[in-house]
Amino acid sequence: MAWEDEQNPWGKKKGPQTPEELIAILIQKVKEAFGVAGTGGSSGGGEGGAKRPAAGGPGVGKLAMVIIVILLLSVANSAYFTIKPGEQGVVLRLGKYLKTANPGFSFKIPMVDEVIKVDVKAVRKEEFGFRTKRAGQRSVYDKRGYDEESLMLTGDKNVIDVEWIVQYTIKDPVAYLFKVRNVSQAVKDVSETSIRRIVGNMDFDYVLGNRDLLAAMTAREMQKELDRYESGVDIGKVQLQDVNPPEAVKPAFNEVNEADQDMKRLVNEAEENYNREIPRARGRAKQILEEAQGYSVQRVNKAEGETARFLDILTEYKRAREVTRKRMYLETMQEILPEVDEIFLVDEGQKSILPLLNLNKSNK
């Protein structure tokens, strides 16, 4: 329209349509800033040699300044970095390790230095034989499809199902980043290798009854192997979640356990009876031996006394036979008669027996 042409003495402006045109305009502005002016071509309308106005006008210059300011701000912003507590920063200069930055504010060369932040306080976890679907007070686990991780062969050729967790932290961020390509996979492989080797040297019952020992041995073995790889990790804990026979043999295993418990119960009862009866029998045997020994001493002493008495009587009998015989008869009658209730005197010429009335005995 004529009014629009009057308002714009330069006529309609046509802005840059493509990035190439924008770059060309920026280059032209830089040339003009350094005093290198572009010359326009001659026209056949009588205006030859006249200098054309710069394409783009003042708006392009402002845009270039904005872009330059943005670039400068971006460069200034990339000249420093901040490391949070619990982290360490690995600084690379042109791809080569330069230093390790501790938590805090630090500077670096923009476009030259690169910083990789590593959380060295976070506890990382690897699960074997199961996966946690939902963690919480009542965690939910998924055990399907992980039998290859958990099934192992013991030293006595039995199959056992072992589920465990490995917790570790990063102790050397440089080794963690550059010594091993995949540290998580290395921890998994080393963990399976270590625990399978240890379980393979133990009996089935020993594995079931010594979980803590198995976990401690696995942690030591893993740390030794990972240090040899220079993985830069520190094994914090190996925890056995579940140690059981495979599902297919659990019923038979439970029956074996019940039989084993019954056997142990019977053995304990037998040992209890043994501990009760054997000391009693030994005490009774000792008592019988002591009584026999005492009886033996008593009989021997009595026999010796009877022998000595008999010999004394024999000596007196040889000296006075009638007196000794009568005395022996009277002494014998003194011992016998008090024990006799009734006495019968029989005369040689009497045919009937006359009872002797015992006057000392009260009649009832």
C-alpha positions as CSV (number, residue, x, y, z in Angstrom):
1,M,0.0,0.0,0.0
2,A,1.1,3.6,-0.6
3,W,0.7,4.5,3.1
4,E,3.0,1.6,4.1
5,D,5.5,2.8,1.6
6,E,5.5,6.3,3.0
7,Q,6.0,5.0,6.5
8,N,9.0,2.9,5.5
9,P,11.4,5.0,3.4
10,W,13.6,2.0,2.7
11,G,10.7,0.1,1.3
12,K,9.8,-3.4,2.4
13,K,12.6,-5.3,4.2
14,K,13.1,-8.9,3.6
15,G,14.6,-10.7,6.6
16,P,16.9,-13.8,6.4
17,Q,14.9,-16.9,5.4
18,T,17.6,-19.7,6.0
19,P,20.4,-20.3,8.5
20,E,22.9,-19.8,5.7
21,E,21.6,-16.3,5.1
22,L,21.8,-15.5,8.8
23,I,25.4,-16.7,8.9
24,A,26.2,-14.6,5.9
25,I,24.6,-11.5,7.5
26,L,26.6,-12.1,10.7
27,I,29.8,-12.4,8.7
28,Q,29.0,-9.2,6.8
29,K,28.4,-7.4,10.2
30,V,31.7,-8.6,11.5
31,K,33.4,-7.3,8.3
32,E,31.7,-3.9,8.7
33,A,32.8,-3.8,12.3
34,F,36.4,-4.2,11.2
35,G,36.1,-1.6,8.3
36,V,35.7,-4.0,5.5
37,A,32.7,-2.7,3.5
38,G,31.1,-4.6,0.8
39,T,30.7,-3.0,-2.7
40,G,27.5,-3.3,-4.6
41,G,27.3,-3.8,-8.4
42,S,26.5,-1.1,-11.0
43,S,22.9,-0.8,-12.2
44,G,21.8,0.3,-15.6
45,G,19.5,2.9,-14.3
46,G,22.1,5.7,-13.8
47,E,22.9,4.8,-10.3
48,G,26.1,3.0,-11.0
49,G,28.7,3.2,-8.3
50,A,26.2,4.1,-5.6
51,K,26.7,2.2,-2.3
52,R,23.8,-0.1,-1.4
53,P,22.5,-0.2,2.2
54,A,23.6,-3.2,4.2
55,A,21.2,-6.1,4.1
56,G,19.3,-6.8,7.3
57,G,19.5,-3.4,8.8
58,P,20.0,-2.6,12.5
59,G,17.9,-5.6,13.7
60,V,20.6,-8.1,12.6
61,G,23.3,-6.3,14.5
62,K,21.2,-6.5,17.7
63,L,20.7,-10.2,17.1
64,A,24.4,-10.8,16.7
65,M,25.1,-8.9,19.9
66,V,22.6,-11.1,21.8
67,I,24.1,-14.3,20.4
68,I,27.6,-13.1,21.4
69,V,26.4,-12.2,24.9
70,I,24.8,-15.6,25.2
71,L,28.0,-17.4,24.1
72,L,30.0,-15.4,26.5
73,L,27.7,-16.2,29.4
74,S,27.7,-19.9,28.4
75,V,31.5,-19.9,28.4
76,A,31.6,-18.1,31.8
77,N,29.1,-20.5,33.2
78,S,31.1,-23.5,32.1
79,A,34.3,-22.2,33.8
80,Y,33.2,-23.4,37.3
81,F,31.5,-26.5,38.8
82,T,30.1,-27.5,42.1
83,I,30.6,-30.9,43.8
84,K,27.9,-31.9,46.3
85,P,28.6,-33.6,49.6
86,G,29.0,-37.3,49.2
87,E,30.4,-36.9,45.6
88,Q,33.8,-36.6,44.0
89,G,34.5,-35.0,40.7
90,V,37.0,-36.6,38.2
91,V,38.5,-33.8,36.1
92,L,39.6,-34.7,32.5
93,R,41.7,-32.3,30.4
94,L,41.4,-33.1,26.7
95,G,40.2,-36.6,27.7
96,K,43.2,-37.3,30.1
97,Y,42.8,-37.6,33.8
98,L,43.9,-34.4,35.6
99,K,42.7,-34.5,39.2
100,T,39.9,-35.5,41.6
101,A,37.9,-32.7,43.0
102,N,36.4,-32.9,46.5
103,P,33.0,-31.4,47.5
104,G,32.8,-27.7,47.0
105,F,33.3,-25.0,44.4
106,S,36.1,-25.3,41.7
107,F,37.1,-23.9,38.4
108,K,38.0,-25.5,35.1
109,I,39.0,-24.4,31.6
110,P,35.9,-24.1,29.4
111,M,35.7,-26.4,26.3
112,V,38.9,-28.1,27.5
113,D,38.2,-29.6,30.9
114,E,35.4,-32.1,31.5
115,V,34.1,-33.1,35.0
116,I,32.5,-36.4,35.8
117,K,30.7,-36.5,39.1
118,V,30.7,-39.8,41.0
119,D,28.5,-40.5,44.1
120,V,30.9,-42.3,46.5
121,K,28.5,-42.5,49.5
122,A,25.6,-44.1,47.8
123,V,25.2,-47.8,48.6
124,R,24.7,-49.8,45.4
125,K,23.0,-53.2,45.5
126,E,23.0,-56.3,43.3
127,E,20.4,-59.1,43.8
128,F,20.8,-62.7,42.9
129,G,18.1,-65.3,42.6
130,F,15.3,-62.7,42.9
131,R,14.4,-59.1,42.1
132,T,12.7,-56.6,44.3
133,K,9.4,-55.5,42.8
134,R,8.3,-53.2,45.5
135,A,10.5,-52.2,48.5
136,G,9.0,-51.2,51.8
137,Q,7.9,-52.6,55.2
138,R,6.4,-55.5,53.3
139,S,8.6,-55.9,50.3
140,V,7.5,-57.9,47.3
141,Y,10.0,-60.1,45.5
142,D,9.9,-61.8,42.1
143,K,11.8,-65.1,42.0
144,R,10.6,-66.4,38.6
145,G,13.2,-66.8,35.9
146,Y,16.3,-66.4,38.2
147,D,17.0,-70.1,38.9
148,E,20.3,-70.0,36.9
149,E,21.6,-67.5,39.4
150,S,20.5,-69.3,42.6
151,L,20.9,-73.0,41.9
152,M,24.3,-74.4,43.0
153,L,26.0,-77.7,43.6
154,T,27.3,-78.5,47.0
155,G,30.4,-80.6,47.9
156,D,28.3,-83.7,48.5
157,K,26.7,-83.5,45.1
158,N,23.4,-82.0,46.3
159,V,21.6,-79.1,44.6
160,I,20.8,-76.1,46.8
161,D,18.9,-72.8,46.1
162,V,20.8,-69.8,47.5
163,E,19.5,-66.2,47.2
164,W,21.7,-63.3,48.3
165,I,22.3,-59.6,48.1
166,V,25.6,-57.8,47.6
167,Q,26.0,-54.1,48.8
168,Y,28.9,-52.0,47.8
169,T,30.2,-48.5,47.5
170,I,32.8,-46.7,45.4
171,K,36.1,-46.1,47.1
172,D,38.2,-45.0,44.0
173,P,36.2,-43.0,41.4
174,V,39.0,-43.0,38.9
175,A,39.4,-46.8,38.9
176,Y,35.6,-47.1,38.9
177,L,35.3,-45.0,35.7
178,F,38.3,-46.1,33.7
179,K,39.7,-49.5,34.9
180,V,36.6,-51.7,34.3
181,R,34.1,-51.1,31.5
182,N,31.0,-52.4,33.4
183,V,31.5,-52.4,37.1
184,S,28.0,-53.6,37.9
185,Q,28.4,-56.7,35.7
186,A,31.9,-57.3,37.1
187,V,30.4,-57.3,40.7
188,K,27.7,-59.8,39.5
189,D,30.2,-62.1,37.9
190,V,32.7,-62.1,40.8
191,S,29.9,-62.6,43.3
192,E,28.5,-65.7,41.5
193,T,32.0,-67.1,41.0
194,S,33.0,-66.7,44.6
195,I,29.8,-68.0,46.2
196,R,29.6,-71.0,43.9
197,R,33.2,-72.0,44.6
198,I,32.7,-71.7,48.4
199,V,29.4,-73.6,48.3
200,G,31.0,-76.3,46.1
201,N,33.5,-77.0,48.9
202,M,30.9,-77.4,51.6
203,D,28.4,-80.1,52.4
204,F,24.6,-79.4,52.1
205,D,23.9,-79.5,55.8
206,Y,26.9,-77.3,56.5
207,V,25.7,-74.6,54.1
208,L,22.2,-74.7,55.7
209,G,23.6,-74.2,59.2
210,N,26.4,-71.7,58.5
211,R,24.9,-68.8,56.6
212,D,26.9,-66.1,58.4
213,L,30.2,-67.9,57.7
214,L,29.3,-68.4,54.1
215,A,28.4,-64.7,53.7
216,A,31.6,-63.5,55.3
217,M,33.8,-65.8,53.2
218,T,32.0,-64.6,50.0
219,A,32.6,-60.9,50.9
220,R,36.3,-61.5,51.5
221,E,36.7,-63.5,48.3
222,M,34.8,-60.8,46.3
223,Q,36.9,-57.9,47.7
224,K,40.1,-59.7,47.0
225,E,39.1,-60.4,43.4
226,L,37.7,-56.9,42.7
227,D,40.8,-55.3,44.1
228,R,42.8,-57.4,41.7
229,Y,40.7,-56.0,38.9
230,E,41.2,-52.5,40.2
231,S,37.5,-51.9,40.0
232,G,37.5,-49.2,42.7
233,V,34.6,-50.6,44.7
234,D,34.3,-51.6,48.4
235,I,32.1,-54.6,49.3
236,G,30.1,-53.5,52.3
237,K,28.0,-56.6,53.0
238,V,26.9,-59.9,51.6
239,Q,23.6,-61.0,53.0
240,L,22.0,-64.4,52.3
241,Q,18.2,-63.9,51.9
242,D,17.2,-67.6,51.6
243,V,19.0,-70.9,51.6
244,N,16.7,-73.9,50.7
245,P,16.6,-77.0,48.6
246,P,15.0,-76.6,45.2
247,E,11.2,-76.6,45.1
248,A,11.1,-80.0,43.3
249,V,12.8,-81.8,46.2
250,K,11.4,-79.8,49.2
251,P,8.8,-82.5,50.2
252,A,11.5,-85.2,50.3
253,F,13.9,-82.8,52.0
254,N,11.2,-82.1,54.7
255,E,10.8,-85.8,55.3
256,V,14.5,-86.2,55.7
257,N,14.6,-83.3,58.1
258,E,11.7,-84.9,60.1
259,A,13.6,-88.2,60.2
260,D,16.8,-86.4,61.2
261,Q,14.9,-84.6,64.0
262,D,13.4,-87.9,65.2
263,M,16.8,-89.5,65.2
264,K,18.3,-86.6,67.2
265,R,15.4,-86.8,69.6
266,L,15.9,-90.5,70.1
267,V,19.7,-90.0,70.5
268,N,19.1,-87.3,73.1
269,E,16.7,-89.5,75.0
270,A,19.2,-92.4,74.9
271,E,21.9,-90.1,76.1
272,E,19.6,-88.9,78.9
273,N,18.9,-92.5,80.0
274,Y,22.6,-93.3,79.7
275,N,23.6,-90.3,81.9
276,R,20.9,-91.3,84.4
277,E,21.3,-95.1,84.5
278,I,25.0,-95.6,84.0
279,P,26.0,-93.5,87.1
280,R,23.3,-95.2,89.1
281,A,24.6,-98.7,88.0
282,R,28.1,-97.7,88.7
283,G,27.1,-96.5,92.2
284,R,25.2,-99.7,92.8
285,A,28.1,-101.8,91.7
286,K,30.4,-99.9,93.9
287,Q,28.0,-100.3,96.8
288,I,27.8,-104.1,96.2
289,L,31.6,-104.3,96.0
290,E,32.0,-102.3,99.3
291,E,29.3,-104.5,101.0
292,A,31.1,-107.7,99.6
293,Q,34.4,-106.4,100.9
294,G,32.9,-105.6,104.3
295,Y,31.2,-109.0,104.4
296,S,34.4,-110.7,103.4
297,V,36.3,-108.9,106.2
298,Q,33.5,-109.8,108.7
299,R,33.4,-113.4,107.7
300,V,37.2,-113.7,107.8
301,N,37.4,-112.1,111.2
302,K,34.6,-114.2,112.6
303,A,36.2,-117.3,111.2
304,E,39.5,-116.4,112.7
305,G,37.8,-115.6,116.0
306,E,35.9,-119.0,115.9
307,T,39.1,-120.7,115.0
308,A,41.0,-119.1,117.9
309,R,38.1,-119.9,120.3
310,F,38.0,-123.5,119.1
311,L,41.7,-123.8,119.6
312,D,41.5,-122.4,123.1
313,I,38.6,-124.8,123.9
314,L,40.6,-127.7,122.4
315,T,43.5,-126.9,124.6
316,E,41.3,-126.8,127.8
317,Y,39.5,-130.0,126.6
318,K,42.8,-131.8,126.4
319,R,43.6,-130.7,130.0
320,A,40.2,-131.5,131.5
321,R,37.8,-133.3,129.2
322,E,34.9,-133.9,131.6
323,V,34.8,-130.4,133.0
324,T,35.1,-128.8,129.6
325,R,32.4,-131.1,128.1
326,K,30.0,-130.3,130.9
327,R,30.7,-126.5,130.7
328,M,30.1,-126.6,126.9
329,Y,26.9,-128.4,127.4
330,L,25.7,-125.9,130.0
331,E,26.6,-122.9,127.9
332,T,24.8,-124.4,125.0
333,M,21.7,-125.0,127.0
334,Q,21.8,-121.4,128.3
335,E,21.6,-120.2,124.7
336,I,18.9,-122.6,123.5
337,L,16.5,-122.9,126.4
338,P,15.4,-119.2,126.5
339,E,14.2,-119.6,122.9
340,V,12.1,-122.7,123.7
341,D,8.4,-122.3,124.5
342,E,7.7,-125.9,125.6
343,I,10.0,-128.4,127.2
344,F,9.4,-132.1,127.2
345,L,11.3,-134.4,129.6
346,V,11.4,-138.0,128.5
347,D,12.4,-140.7,130.8
348,E,14.0,-143.7,129.3
349,G,11.6,-146.0,131.0
350,Q,8.5,-143.9,130.5
351,K,6.3,-144.6,127.6
352,S,4.2,-141.4,127.6
353,I,5.4,-137.8,127.3
354,L,4.9,-135.6,130.4
355,P,4.8,-131.9,129.6
356,L,6.7,-129.6,132.0
357,L,4.7,-126.7,133.1
358,N,6.5,-123.4,132.5
359,L,5.7,-121.4,135.5
360,N,7.6,-118.3,134.3
361,K,5.2,-118.0,131.3
362,S,1.9,-116.3,132.0
363,N,-1.1,-118.2,131.0
364,K,-3.4,-116.5,128.5
